[in-house]
Amino acid sequence: ITSNWFGINGTKTMSGTSMASPHVAGVIALIISQRGNMAPAKMKELLKSMATYGALKNVELTASNIILYVNKSI
């Protein structure tokens, strides 16, 4: 995930839960802003329905290999 970093126009690409967790939290906030609160199980179901599975290549076997995508239809 590419995010803000130090310096003018600074960005840095990082991976792992340190980057994925804020991304998912932001998606959840966006969904709540558009659809209102929902039960955690319903939110999990919605997030999983928005995800792409198995798209990453050369990842560790223990990796989830899931990409969360947000489109305009939220």
N, C-alpha and C positions, 0 to 999 in steps of 0.2 A: 504494500500500500504506500503510495506517495503522499507525504504530508508536509506541512510547514516545517521549516528548520531555521537555524540561525542565519543571519545575514540578509542583505537585500535580495529579495526574490529567492530566498533559500528554501530548498526542498530536500527531502531525503526519502529514499525508498527503503522500507523495512518490512519484515514479515514476523509472523508469530502472533500469539495471543495479545501481546502488548499493543499491537496495531489493530488486530481484528476486533477486539472487544469494544473500543470506542466507535469503530465503524458500525458494528451491529447496534450499539446503543443509540447512535445517531439515526439509523434506519427505524428503530423502534419509536424514537421521538417523532420522526416524520409521520409514521403510520398513525400514532396517537393523535397528532395534530390534525390529520385528515379524517380519521375514522372514529376517534374517541377511544376511551379506555376499553380494554377487552381482557378476558381471563388469560392468564399466562399460557395455558394449554392452547388456546385459540391463537395467541400471538406466535407461539412456536410453530403451529401448523401453517400459519400464513408465511412466516419466514422461510420455512422449508419448501413451501410451494413456489417461492420466488427464487430459489437457489438453483444453480447449475452444478450437477454432480459429475465428477470424473474428468473435468476439463483440463486439469493441470497434469503436466507430463514430468517424469523423473522426480517424483516426490517420494518421500519415505512411505513404506507400507503402513506405518502407524498414523499417517496424516489423514485427516477427514476428507480432503480433496473436494471441498465445497466452496463455490463462489457465490456470494450474495449479490444480487443485482436489483437495483431499484429503477423502475421506469416511471414515466409520467402518469401512469394510470392509478397510482396509489391514491 
